Amino acid sequence: MSAESTTDTRPWPTELRLRKEGRSLHVSFESGEAFELPAELLRVRSPSAEVQGHSPSERRLVPGKRDVAIIEVHPTGNYAVRLVFDDLHSTGIFTWEYLHDCGSNLDRYFQEYLDELAANSLSRDPPKRGG
């Protein structure tokens, strides 16, 4: 038996809860770690092919999501959840490892997102409607 099969160190959630009217997802893990993940970051870093593409060169920058909210959380087996956002994006499968990684690297990932928006002259704010 390998050491990997006897010692499972993968993050395992103990609680998932939408907060702030869906603007964040609170995730607690067995390790005692807990993260408040902004819906905006989860949306723009969605593990979906629509956002990530099929290779790093196809990854898409998603602007205008400052006010996005999570409206549904659907379990996917015992390893992940599928999040539905109020812009109707719903194809990302967020594994426990992915959510843990987002929480562990929250500040860095958010800053990288802000820097990439700035480098492309894009905004976190949604486009203005008619007028």
N, CA and C atoms as a LAMMPS dump frame, in Angstrom:
ITEM: TIMESTEP
0
ITEM: NUMBER OF ATOMS
393
ITEM: BOX BOUNDS ff ff ff
-5.0000000000000000e+02 5.0000000000000000e+02
-5.0000000000000000e+02 5.0000000000000000e+02
-5.0000000000000000e+02 5.0000000000000000e+02
ITEM: ATOMS id mol type element x y z
1 1 1 N 0.852 -1.19 0
2 1 2 C 0 0 0
3 1 3 C 0.889 1.242 0
4 2 1 N 0.611 2.168 -0.852
5 2 2 C 1.454 3.369 -0.923
6 2 3 C 1.104 4.339 0.199
7 3 1 N 2.047 5.203 0.503
8 3 2 C 1.815 6.212 1.543
9 3 3 C 0.67 7.126 1.15
10 4 1 N 0.524 7.369 -0.163
11 4 2 C -0.529 8.256 -0.628
12 4 3 C -1.91 7.699 -0.302
13 5 1 N -2.075 6.392 -0.392
14 5 2 C -3.39 5.823 -0.138
15 5 3 C -3.692 5.705 1.351
16 6 1 N -2.669 5.706 2.213
17 6 2 C -2.931 5.613 3.648
18 6 3 C -3.048 6.978 4.299
19 7 1 N -2.488 7.98 3.688
20 7 2 C -2.54 9.327 4.251
21 7 3 C -3.144 10.266 3.216
22 8 1 N -4.41 10.587 3.413
23 8 2 C -5.091 11.471 2.466
24 8 3 C -4.983 12.894 2.983
25 9 1 N -4.189 13.708 2.293
26 9 2 C -3.983 15.08 2.758
27 9 3 C -4.778 16.089 1.928
28 10 1 N -5.655 15.578 1.063
29 10 2 C -6.464 16.496 0.274
30 10 3 C -7.414 17.259 1.184
31 11 1 N -7.656 18.527 0.87
32 11 2 C -8.569 19.308 1.702
33 11 3 C -9.982 18.744 1.641
34 12 1 N -10.632 18.706 2.788
35 12 2 C -12.007 18.221 2.853
36 12 3 C -12.854 19.279 3.558
37 13 1 N -13.918 19.75 2.903
38 13 2 C -14.721 20.824 3.495
39 13 3 C -15.624 20.326 4.62
40 14 1 N -15.812 21.168 5.592
41 14 2 C -16.767 20.871 6.664
42 14 3 C -17.972 21.794 6.58
43 15 1 N -17.827 22.9 5.845
44 15 2 C -18.947 23.835 5.689
45 15 3 C -18.777 24.653 4.414
46 16 1 N -19.878 24.821 3.704
47 16 2 C -19.965 25.725 2.558
48 16 3 C -21.189 26.583 2.797
49 17 1 N -21.025 27.886 2.744
50 17 2 C -22.162 28.763 3.009
51 17 3 C -22.051 30.034 2.171
52 18 1 N -23.142 30.357 1.487
53 18 2 C -23.179 31.633 0.77
54 18 3 C -23.365 32.744 1.789
55 19 1 N -22.664 33.835 1.58
56 19 2 C -22.773 34.991 2.474
57 19 3 C -22.941 36.256 1.654
58 20 1 N -23.353 37.306 2.346
59 20 2 C -23.472 38.64 1.738
60 20 3 C -24.279 38.592 0.447
61 21 1 N -25.465 37.99 0.535
62 21 2 C -26.367 37.891 -0.623
63 21 3 C -25.689 37.244 -1.827
64 22 1 N -24.883 36.228 -1.558
65 22 2 C -24.214 35.499 -2.628
66 22 3 C -22.936 36.13 -3.131
67 23 1 N -22.508 37.208 -2.493
68 23 2 C -21.295 37.897 -2.963
69 23 3 C -20.017 37.199 -2.497
70 24 1 N -20.158 36.218 -1.595
71 24 2 C -18.989 35.434 -1.193
72 24 3 C -19.436 34.037 -0.781
73 25 1 N -18.464 33.124 -0.84
74 25 2 C -18.67 31.747 -0.438
75 25 3 C -17.723 31.471 0.712
76 26 1 N -18.295 31.139 1.867
77 26 2 C -17.484 30.788 3.031
78 26 3 C -17.235 29.285 2.974
79 27 1 N -15.966 28.89 3.061
80 27 2 C -15.606 27.475 3.035
81 27 3 C -14.704 27.184 4.223
82 28 1 N -15.112 26.202 5.026
83 28 2 C -14.285 25.724 6.14
84 28 3 C -13.815 24.32 5.81
85 29 1 N -12.589 24.003 6.226
86 29 2 C -12.003 22.699 5.957
87 29 3 C -11.678 21.97 7.26
88 30 1 N -11.569 20.635 7.166
89 30 2 C -11.236 19.813 8.331
90 30 3 C -9.958 20.268 9.015
91 31 1 N -9.046 20.832 8.267
92 31 2 C -7.759 21.286 8.804
93 31 3 C -7.918 22.461 9.775
94 32 1 N -9.123 23.046 9.802
95 32 2 C -9.353 24.23 10.624
96 32 3 C -9.252 25.515 9.822
97 33 1 N -8.759 25.417 8.596
98 33 2 C -8.676 26.598 7.742
99 33 3 C -10.079 26.978 7.273
100 34 1 N -10.3 28.273 7.14
101 34 2 C -11.578 28.777 6.631
102 34 3 C -11.285 29.978 5.747
103 35 1 N -12.03 30.074 4.665
104 35 2 C -11.807 31.149 3.704
105 35 3 C -13.129 31.788 3.315
106 36 1 N -13.085 33.079 3.101
107 36 2 C -14.21 33.848 2.562
108 36 3 C -13.817 34.19 1.126
109 37 1 N -14.389 33.476 0.174
110 37 2 C -13.999 33.618 -1.221
111 37 3 C -14.97 34.536 -1.95
112 38 1 N -14.499 35.662 -2.453
113 38 2 C -15.386 36.576 -3.186
114 38 3 C -15.953 35.916 -4.441
115 39 1 N -17.239 36.093 -4.667
116 39 2 C -17.879 35.555 -5.87
117 39 3 C -17.166 36.064 -7.12
118 40 1 N -16.738 37.314 -7.093
119 40 2 C -16.047 37.893 -8.247
120 40 3 C -14.812 37.075 -8.613
121 41 1 N -13.999 36.743 -7.621
122 41 2 C -12.788 35.978 -7.909
123 41 3 C -13.136 34.578 -8.404
124 42 1 N -14.115 33.934 -7.785
125 42 2 C -14.511 32.601 -8.232
126 42 3 C -15.031 32.64 -9.666
127 43 1 N -15.751 33.693 -10.007
128 43 2 C -16.286 33.807 -11.373
129 43 3 C -15.171 34 -12.397
130 44 1 N -14.234 34.903 -12.102
131 44 2 C -13.192 35.197 -13.092
132 44 3 C -12.111 34.121 -13.138
133 45 1 N -12.041 33.286 -12.109
134 45 2 C -11.091 32.159 -12.097
135 45 3 C -11.822 30.83 -12.252
136 46 1 N -13.037 30.867 -12.731
137 46 2 C -13.809 29.639 -12.906
138 46 3 C -12.975 28.591 -13.626
139 47 1 N -13.005 27.354 -13.136
140 47 2 C -12.241 26.304 -13.8
141 47 3 C -12.889 25.803 -15.09
142 48 1 N -13.902 26.474 -15.566
143 48 2 C -14.603 26.067 -16.79
144 48 3 C -13.732 26.268 -18.025
145 49 1 N -14.032 25.497 -19.066
146 49 2 C -13.336 25.674 -20.346
147 49 3 C -13.639 27.051 -20.931
148 50 1 N -14.825 27.582 -20.641
149 50 2 C -15.201 28.912 -21.138
150 50 3 C -14.221 29.981 -20.659
151 51 1 N -13.732 29.844 -19.437
152 51 2 C -12.789 30.822 -18.875
153 51 3 C -11.347 30.355 -19.061
154 52 1 N -11.066 29.105 -18.737
155 52 2 C -9.687 28.607 -18.76
156 52 3 C -9.222 28.169 -20.139
157 53 1 N -10.166 27.933 -21.053
158 53 2 C -9.786 27.402 -22.357
159 53 3 C -9.317 25.971 -22.21
160 54 1 N -8.681 25.472 -23.245
161 54 2 C -8.169 24.103 -23.212
162 54 3 C -6.651 24.08 -23.05
163 55 1 N -6.064 25.258 -22.919
164 55 2 C -4.631 25.389 -22.646
165 55 3 C -4.423 26.777 -22.045
166 56 1 N -3.296 26.992 -21.361
167 56 2 C -3.054 28.31 -20.753
168 56 3 C -3.14 29.47 -21.746
169 57 1 N -2.759 29.241 -22.989
170 57 2 C -2.8 30.33 -23.975
171 57 3 C -4.232 30.712 -24.361
172 58 1 N -5.191 29.841 -24.052
173 58 2 C -6.592 30.12 -24.382
174 58 3 C -7.354 30.756 -23.218
175 59 1 N -6.688 30.904 -22.057
176 59 2 C -7.373 31.461 -20.893
177 59 3 C -7.951 32.833 -21.217
178 60 1 N -9.166 33.086 -20.76
179 60 2 C -9.872 34.323 -21.077
180 60 3 C -9.963 35.23 -19.85
181 61 1 N -9.632 36.483 -20.022
182 61 2 C -9.79 37.485 -18.97
183 61 3 C -11.25 37.922 -18.956
184 62 1 N -11.871 37.902 -17.774
185 62 2 C -13.296 38.209 -17.66
186 62 3 C -13.47 39.51 -16.873
187 63 1 N -13.731 40.618 -17.555
188 63 2 C -13.927 41.898 -16.863
189 63 3 C -15.391 42.089 -16.441
190 64 1 N -15.642 43.158 -15.691
191 64 2 C -17.01 43.584 -15.395
192 64 3 C -17.77 42.725 -14.409
193 65 1 N -17.077 42.044 -13.505
194 65 2 C -17.763 41.116 -12.595
195 65 3 C -17.733 41.562 -11.126
196 66 1 N -17.493 42.842 -10.873
197 66 2 C -17.42 43.339 -9.499
198 66 3 C -18.666 42.961 -8.688
199 67 1 N -19.84 43.044 -9.297
200 67 2 C -21.089 42.838 -8.559
201 67 3 C -21.693 41.456 -8.744
202 68 1 N -20.97 40.517 -9.34
203 68 2 C -21.528 39.191 -9.585
204 68 3 C -21.824 38.494 -8.254
205 69 1 N -22.851 37.657 -8.275
206 69 2 C -23.229 36.893 -7.085
207 69 3 C -23.419 35.43 -7.463
208 70 1 N -23.234 34.578 -6.482
209 70 2 C -23.506 33.144 -6.639
210 70 3 C -24.965 32.942 -6.244
211 71 1 N -25.745 32.322 -7.13
212 71 2 C -27.165 32.134 -6.822
213 71 3 C -27.51 30.678 -6.495
214 72 1 N -26.637 29.745 -6.872
215 72 2 C -26.877 28.337 -6.555
216 72 3 C -25.553 27.615 -6.349
217 73 1 N -25.584 26.607 -5.466
218 73 2 C -24.44 25.731 -5.223
219 73 3 C -24.954 24.303 -5.356
220 74 1 N -24.393 23.556 -6.318
221 74 2 C -24.835 22.188 -6.567
222 74 3 C -23.698 21.215 -6.282
223 75 1 N -23.916 20.237 -5.383
224 75 2 C -22.885 19.228 -5.159
225 75 3 C -22.61 18.452 -6.448
226 76 1 N -21.361 18.107 -6.658
227 76 2 C -20.946 17.299 -7.804
228 76 3 C -20.171 16.125 -7.223
229 77 1 N -20.834 15.001 -7.131
230 77 2 C -20.213 13.855 -6.476
231 77 3 C -19.834 14.234 -5.062
232 78 1 N -18.748 13.677 -4.566
233 78 2 C -18.281 14.059 -3.229
234 78 3 C -16.958 14.809 -3.302
235 79 1 N -16.663 15.369 -4.484
236 79 2 C -15.352 15.997 -4.668
237 79 3 C -15.419 17.469 -5.052
238 80 1 N -16.636 18.014 -5.302
239 80 2 C -16.701 19.369 -5.848
240 80 3 C -18.112 19.936 -5.748
241 81 1 N -18.221 21.206 -6.148
242 81 2 C -19.518 21.858 -6.322
243 81 3 C -19.511 22.585 -7.665
244 82 1 N -20.694 22.703 -8.224
245 82 2 C -20.878 23.528 -9.415
246 82 3 C -21.583 24.779 -8.946
247 83 1 N -20.983 25.922 -9.221
248 83 2 C -21.551 27.2 -8.816
249 83 3 C -22.297 27.818 -9.985
250 84 1 N -23.47 28.391 -9.687
251 84 2 C -24.231 29.124 -10.689
252 84 3 C -24.196 30.593 -10.276
253 85 1 N -23.733 31.433 -11.182
254 85 2 C -23.61 32.859 -10.924
255 85 3 C -24.798 33.601 -11.518
256 86 1 N -25.067 34.804 -11.02
257 86 2 C -26.234 35.549 -11.504
258 86 3 C -26.078 36.063 -12.941
259 87 1 N -24.875 35.921 -13.532
260 87 2 C -24.728 36.215 -14.965
261 87 3 C -24.978 34.938 -15.782
262 88 1 N -25.459 33.895 -15.096
263 88 2 C -25.835 32.589 -15.637
264 88 3 C -24.651 31.706 -16.034
265 89 1 N -23.427 32.099 -15.678
266 89 2 C -22.288 31.207 -15.869
267 89 3 C -22.467 30.051 -14.88
268 90 1 N -22.385 28.819 -15.386
269 90 2 C -22.64 27.679 -14.501
270 90 3 C -21.85 26.435 -14.876
271 91 1 N -20.803 26.575 -15.669
272 91 2 C -20.119 25.387 -16.164
273 91 3 C -18.848 25.034 -15.4
274 92 1 N -18.466 25.814 -14.416
275 92 2 C -17.255 25.51 -13.657
276 92 3 C -17.514 24.495 -12.556
277 93 1 N -16.67 23.478 -12.48
278 93 2 C -16.723 22.5 -11.399
279 93 3 C -15.579 22.85 -10.442
280 94 1 N -15.929 23.292 -9.256
281 94 2 C -14.963 23.756 -8.266
282 94 3 C -14.672 22.615 -7.292
283 95 1 N -13.519 21.964 -7.46
284 95 2 C -13.145 20.883 -6.547
285 95 3 C -12.758 21.469 -5.194
286 96 1 N -12.73 20.601 -4.197
287 96 2 C -12.315 21.066 -2.853
288 96 3 C -10.894 21.599 -2.922
289 97 1 N -10.027 20.932 -3.707
290 97 2 C -8.645 21.395 -3.847
291 97 3 C -8.587 22.775 -4.494
292 98 1 N -9.44 22.992 -5.494
293 98 2 C -9.455 24.284 -6.19
294 98 3 C -9.913 25.394 -5.246
295 99 1 N -10.975 25.13 -4.477
296 99 2 C -11.454 26.135 -3.517
297 99 3 C -10.399 26.408 -2.446
298 100 1 N -9.731 25.356 -1.973
299 100 2 C -8.681 25.531 -0.969
300 100 3 C -7.539 26.353 -1.543
301 101 1 N -7.15 26.074 -2.79
302 101 2 C -6.089 26.83 -3.448
303 101 3 C -6.481 28.306 -3.598
304 102 1 N -7.72 28.552 -4.005
305 102 2 C -8.187 29.947 -4.141
306 102 3 C -8.109 30.667 -2.792
307 103 1 N -8.506 29.986 -1.727
308 103 2 C -8.442 30.594 -0.403
309 103 3 C -7.018 30.824 0.063
310 104 1 N -6.161 29.841 -0.148
311 104 2 C -4.762 29.933 0.29
312 104 3 C -3.998 31.018 -0.45
313 105 1 N -4.417 31.308 -1.68
314 105 2 C -3.715 32.281 -2.528
315 105 3 C -4.583 33.481 -2.873
316 106 1 N -5.598 33.744 -2.063
317 106 2 C -6.598 34.764 -2.368
318 106 3 C -5.991 36.12 -2.707
319 107 1 N -5.13 36.631 -1.847
320 107 2 C -4.569 37.968 -2.081
321 107 3 C -3.765 38.02 -3.381
322 108 1 N -2.936 37.003 -3.609
323 108 2 C -2.108 36.971 -4.822
324 108 3 C -2.976 36.855 -6.071
325 109 1 N -3.951 35.949 -6.053
326 109 2 C -4.814 35.765 -7.223
327 109 3 C -5.626 37.017 -7.521
328 110 1 N -6.122 37.668 -6.464
329 110 2 C -6.919 38.868 -6.702
330 110 3 C -6.049 39.985 -7.276
331 111 1 N -4.825 40.117 -6.76
332 111 2 C -3.925 41.143 -7.279
333 111 3 C -3.537 40.852 -8.722
334 112 1 N -3.297 39.585 -9.052
335 112 2 C -2.98 39.227 -10.443
336 112 3 C -4.141 39.591 -11.37
337 113 1 N -5.356 39.344 -10.915
338 113 2 C -6.563 39.693 -11.678
339 113 3 C -6.636 41.204 -11.893
340 114 1 N -6.432 41.979 -10.829
341 114 2 C -6.464 43.44 -10.94
342 114 3 C -5.371 43.942 -11.885
343 115 1 N -4.183 43.369 -11.769
344 115 2 C -3.068 43.774 -12.633
345 115 3 C -3.366 43.45 -14.095
346 116 1 N -3.957 42.289 -14.35
347 116 2 C -4.271 41.896 -15.717
348 116 3 C -5.36 42.791 -16.311
349 117 1 N -6.36 43.135 -15.498
350 117 2 C -7.389 44.078 -15.973
351 117 3 C -6.744 45.406 -16.355
352 118 1 N -5.891 45.927 -15.448
353 118 2 C -5.244 47.223 -15.696
354 118 3 C -4.382 47.168 -16.959
355 119 1 N -3.635 46.087 -17.141
356 119 2 C -2.762 45.951 -18.308
357 119 3 C -3.554 45.92 -19.614
358 120 1 N -4.829 45.527 -19.529
359 120 2 C -5.676 45.436 -20.721
360 120 3 C -6.708 46.556 -20.788
361 121 1 N -6.54 47.573 -19.935
362 121 2 C -7.472 48.716 -19.872
363 121 3 C -8.92 48.273 -19.71
364 122 1 N -9.12 47.277 -18.829
365 122 2 C -10.457 46.77 -18.541
366 122 3 C -10.825 47.086 -17.1
367 123 1 N -12.109 46.98 -16.794
368 123 2 C -12.612 47.355 -15.478
369 123 3 C -13.329 46.195 -14.795
370 124 1 N -13.324 46.233 -13.471
371 124 2 C -14.128 45.293 -12.684
372 124 3 C -15.603 45.645 -12.781
373 125 1 N -15.912 46.89 -13.108
374 125 2 C -17.299 47.331 -13.151
375 125 3 C -17.998 46.813 -14.397
376 126 1 N -19.269 46.425 -14.248
377 126 2 C -20.023 45.995 -15.428
378 126 3 C -20.244 47.151 -16.377
379 127 1 N -20.422 46.862 -17.673
380 127 2 C -20.677 47.947 -18.628
381 127 3 C -21.971 48.697 -18.263
382 128 1 N -21.981 49.97 -18.529
383 128 2 C -23.19 50.797 -18.281
384 128 3 C -24.273 50.376 -19.247
385 129 1 N -25.502 50.361 -18.764
386 129 2 C -26.638 50.002 -19.619
387 129 3 C -27.216 51.226 -20.265
388 130 1 N -27.669 51.062 -21.514
389 130 2 C -28.39 52.114 -22.28
390 130 3 C -28.278 53.527 -21.737
391 131 1 N -28.986 54.427 -22.27
392 131 2 C -28.889 55.742 -21.682
393 131 3 C -29.286 56.766 -22.566
